[in-house]
């Protein structure tokens, strides 16, 4: 695989046509994973042909209607990513979909190359999304497990959302999963810092101040920590796909830092978690 060397994509630098962000396997230089961000004005609609990819339609703010393969799914959505977990829609490969919204909104469209097919269009209910506080103390995030093994069936697609209260660290200890991207959904004035690093044999070195709407590509190596500044809650959408035939969320800690997990036994999860919106589902 070859990569351009640009891994931190500030908001607006990867827009394409109707999309605020458009990452494809070809543009990223890898084989499977993609992410688009679509904003619709009130009364707007967008036609999407999935081709050889499977997609999710996951509201970041606002609701929408998704018409696909003779089905019509009403997604209630949410005010913003910090206010609630959302429902979503799954679009299989070789489908024609229309996304429309009476009130407008912004929608994440994570995708993955799907070779076998066999999955049908479906509605993912917000009530069925597992909400999982992880870690402890200042290393406490919340993970909303939208489309992972055991939470929602797909061929390759892996999607979760990580909420990190201001001043906390997430994606720590640093670890590797597969090939993917971290997208920071829109929120006014939010800022954070993110780290991605490789090895001498496969170098990659990212240490970036990440603002609302930015994206970080992770072609290889380890990522973490992601750090929210005090007073600025952080939320990022974690979109990953791997080359294996088994759909699995594989975590391998950096052995130099994995010992951090042992310190959590004497600490409680941050009492700001789960988020207020998650409690009110």
URRAGI-V80905 format. One record per backbone hydrogen bond with DSSP energy under -0.5 kcal/mol. CO is the residue of the C=O (numbers start at 0). NH is the residue of the N-H. E is the energy in kcal/mol with one decimal. If there is no record, write none. Layout:
CO | NH | E
CO | NH | E
//
This chain:
4 | 6 | -0.8
6 | 8 | -0.7
6 | 216 | -2.8
7 | 9 | -0.7
8 | 214 | -1.9
9 | 12 | -2.2
11 | 14 | -0.9
13 | 21 | -2.0
15 | 18 | -2.3
17 | 38 | -0.7
18 | 15 | -2.0
20 | 36 | -2.0
21 | 23 | -0.5
22 | 34 | -2.0
23 | 27 | -2.3
24 | 28 | -1.7
24 | 29 | -1.6
31 | 112 | -1.2
33 | 110 | -2.6
34 | 22 | -2.9
35 | 108 | -3.4
36 | 19 | -2.5
36 | 20 | -0.9
37 | 106 | -3.0
39 | 104 | -2.0
40 | 43 | -2.8
43 | 100 | -2.2
45 | 98 | -3.0
47 | 49 | -0.6
47 | 96 | -2.9
49 | 52 | -2.1
50 | 93 | -3.1
51 | 113 | -2.7
53 | 111 | -1.8
54 | 90 | -3.0
55 | 57 | -0.6
56 | 58 | -0.5
56 | 88 | -1.8
57 | 107 | -2.8
60 | 105 | -2.2
61 | 77 | -0.7
63 | 74 | -3.1
64 | 66 | -0.5
64 | 99 | -2.5
65 | 67 | -0.6
65 | 72 | -2.9
66 | 97 | -2.1
67 | 70 | -2.6
70 | 67 | -2.2
72 | 65 | -2.7
72 | 74 | -0.7
73 | 75 | -0.7
74 | 63 | -1.8
77 | 61 | -3.2
79 | 82 | -1.2
79 | 83 | -0.8
81 | 276 | -0.5
86 | 58 | -0.6
87 | 123 | -3.1
88 | 56 | -2.4
89 | 121 | -1.3
90 | 54 | -2.6
94 | 49 | -2.4
94 | 96 | -0.5
95 | 68 | -0.8
96 | 47 | -3.1
97 | 66 | -2.5
97 | 99 | -0.5
98 | 45 | -2.6
99 | 64 | -3.1
100 | 42 | -2.1
100 | 43 | -0.5
104 | 39 | -2.9
105 | 59 | -2.9
105 | 60 | -1.8
106 | 37 | -2.8
107 | 57 | -2.8
108 | 35 | -0.9
109 | 55 | -1.8
110 | 33 | -2.1
111 | 53 | -2.7
121 | 89 | -2.9
121 | 123 | -0.5
122 | 124 | -0.7
123 | 87 | -2.1
124 | 127 | -1.3
125 | 128 | -1.5
127 | 129 | -0.7
129 | 131 | -0.5
129 | 144 | -2.6
130 | 132 | -0.5
131 | 142 | -2.5
133 | 140 | -0.5
135 | 138 | -2.3
136 | 139 | -0.9
137 | 168 | -3.0
138 | 140 | -0.7
139 | 164 | -0.5
140 | 133 | -2.7
141 | 143 | -0.5
141 | 162 | -3.0
142 | 131 | -2.8
142 | 144 | -0.7
143 | 145 | -1.5
143 | 160 | -1.9
144 | 129 | -0.7
146 | 158 | -1.6
147 | 150 | -2.6
147 | 151 | -2.0
157 | 239 | -2.4
158 | 146 | -2.6
159 | 237 | -3.1
160 | 143 | -3.1
160 | 162 | -0.5
161 | 163 | -0.5
161 | 235 | -2.1
162 | 141 | -2.7
162 | 164 | -0.5
163 | 233 | -3.0
164 | 167 | -2.3
167 | 227 | -2.1
169 | 224 | -0.6
169 | 225 | -2.5
173 | 253 | -2.8
174 | 222 | -2.7
175 | 251 | -1.6
178 | 240 | -2.4
179 | 217 | -2.9
180 | 182 | -0.5
180 | 238 | -2.5
181 | 215 | -2.7
182 | 184 | -0.8
182 | 236 | -3.5
183 | 212 | -1.9
186 | 189 | -1.4
189 | 211 | -1.0
190 | 228 | -1.2
191 | 209 | -3.2
192 | 226 | -2.9
193 | 207 | -1.9
194 | 223 | -3.2
195 | 205 | -3.1
196 | 221 | -3.1
201 | 198 | -1.6
203 | 197 | -1.9
205 | 195 | -2.2
207 | 193 | -2.1
207 | 209 | -0.7
209 | 191 | -2.2
210 | 213 | -2.3
213 | 183 | -3.0
214 | 8 | -3.5
215 | 181 | -2.8
217 | 179 | -1.7
221 | 196 | -2.7
222 | 174 | -1.8
224 | 194 | -1.0
225 | 169 | -2.5
226 | 192 | -2.1
227 | 166 | -1.8
228 | 231 | -2.5
233 | 163 | -3.4
234 | 184 | -0.5
235 | 161 | -2.9
235 | 237 | -0.6
236 | 182 | -2.4
236 | 238 | -0.7
237 | 159 | -2.0
237 | 239 | -0.5
238 | 180 | -2.5
239 | 157 | -1.3
240 | 178 | -1.3
244 | 246 | -0.5
245 | 247 | -0.8
247 | 249 | -0.9
251 | 175 | -1.6
252 | 254 | -0.5
253 | 256 | -2.2
253 | 257 | -1.5
256 | 259 | -2.0
257 | 260 | -1.7
258 | 261 | -1.3
258 | 262 | -0.5
259 | 262 | -1.3
260 | 263 | -1.3
261 | 264 | -0.8
262 | 265 | -0.9
263 | 266 | -2.1
267 | 136 | -3.3
269 | 272 | -2.0
274 | 278 | -1.8
275 | 279 | -1.2
277 | 280 | -1.1
//
